[in-house]
Amino acid sequence: MGILQTEYEFTLPRGYVDAEGNLHRKVLMRLATAEDEIRPKKDPRVRNNEHFFDVIFIARVVTKLGSLPRVNTDIISKLFLEDFHFLKAKAVEINQPGSPMENQEESPGWDHIYKEITYLAYFLHWDYQTLIHMDHRERQKWVGEVSDLHARMNQSQGKKEKSILEM
């Protein structure tokens, strides 16, 4: 029987800059619990602004950020947007059943996921939340379908363009 991995280490794309100007990029994130989803819903900040749920949730599951003594909602809310979305995507990725994080070699990488999301959002006009919460295999299937459709349309017009899957 294998050992369950409950913590994952990541490097933020940009990093958090503290009040003294120190850059913190290494993140330790733990698997989420039911309580991590329940408690933020009771927080008055979420009742006033539902988008604050993600800030509280990420602050609960990120156990270490660089050399900072603790991580809280104030720190998470001051992350660069790219880093905040990166952490949200990683939280989804490690907590999904059958996650590619269970086999690091199969993990598609943030750059590739970002390309898939951008491609589908552009052609299908789907929102970020729908796409980031979609299973990677399902997202790849949609990218393939849209790419094939786009290639057929271009072929009928005599154009030759690269598929996103070839990039």
N, C-alpha and C positions, 0 to 999 in steps of 0.2 A: 504494500500500500504506500502510495506516494505522500509526500509532505505537502500540505496546502500552503501555497505562498499567499501571505496576507498583506505584505508590503511591497511596494514597487518604487524604484528610484528613477527619476527622470531629470532631464536638464531643460530648463525653460529656454525658449528661443531667444528672448531678450534678457529677462531677469528683473528682479525687484531691486530698486535702489532705495536704501534706507536713508534716514535723516542725516547721517554722517557722510553720505555719498558712497557707501559700500555696496557693491553689486552682489546679489545672492541669486544663483541660478539652479543649484541642486535642490531637488524636491524629493521628499519621501511621502508617498501617499499610501494609505491603508485601504483595504476593502471596506465598503460601506456596510452599515447595519440598517435594520429597519428604523431604529431610533434616529439615524441620520436623515431619514426622509420625513419622519413624523415631527420631530422637534421644530425644524424651521417653519413648518406650516402653522404652528401655534405662535410664532414670533410676530409681534405687532408690526415690525418693519415689513414683513411679507404681506400682511393684510393691507398695508398702505401702498405697497409696490410689489407685485408678484414676482418681478424679476430679481428681487433681493434674495429669493429662495436659493438661487445658484451660488450667491456669495456666501451665504451661511453654510450651505452644503459643502462647498469646497473648503471653507475654513475648518469644518469638522473633520474632513478626511485627509487633509494635508497635515501631516504630523511634524514635518521639519521643512524649513526653507532656509537654505544656506546655514549661516551661523547664528541666525536669530534665535532668541531664547524660547519664543512661542509664536504661533500663527493664529491670527484672529481675523474677524471680518474687516477691520480697518485696513489691515495689510492686504488682504485679498482684493478689497475694493480699489486699492491703489495700484494694482498690477497693470501693466500695459495690456491693452485689449487682446493682442495676439497671445500673450501668456495666459490670460484668463480663459480664452477659448481653447487653448491647448490643454489646460488642466481639466476643463469640462469634458473635452473629448477623451482624455485619458481616464477620467472617472467612469465614463460610459463604457469605454473599452475594457477596463479591468473587471468591471462588475457584471458584464454580460455573460450569461452561461455560454460555454464553448468559446470564450473569448480567445482571439489570437494571442493575447498576452500569456496564455497558458503555454504557448510554444513560441518563444520570442523570435525564432527564425522565420515564422510565418507572418509576423506582424508587418502590416503594409507600410508603416511609417507615416508620420504626420504630413509630410510633403505630398505624398500620393493621395492620402485621404482628402487633403485640402483641394487638390486638383479635381478629384471626383465630385466633391461637394460643389465647387465652383461650376463645373461643367453641367451638372444636373440642375443647379439653381438657374443657370443662364438659359438652358434649353427648355426646362419644364416649369420654371418659375415656382419651384418648391422652396419653402422657407428653410433656414438654417437648422432650426430645432428638429424638423422632420428628418432632414438628411443626416445630421450628426447622430441621432438616435437609431438610425437604420443600421441593421447588421451589415458588416462589410461585404459579405458575399451577395446580399440582396442589392446593395448599392452598386457593386461591380456588374451585376446582371443588368440593372437599369442603364448604366454607362454603356455597356455593350449594345443594348437595344437602341439607345439614342444614337450611338456612333454608327451602327449599321444603317439606321434610317437616314442619317445625315449623309453617309457615303452613297447610298442609293439615290438620294435626291441630287447630289453633286454629279454622280455618274450620268444621270439622265440629262443633266445640263452640260455635260462634257468637261467637268472640272475634276481635278485629282487633288484631294486634301488628305493630310495625315489624320488618322484617328487619334483620339486622346490616348488610346491603349498603346499606340506606337510611340508616344512621346516619352 
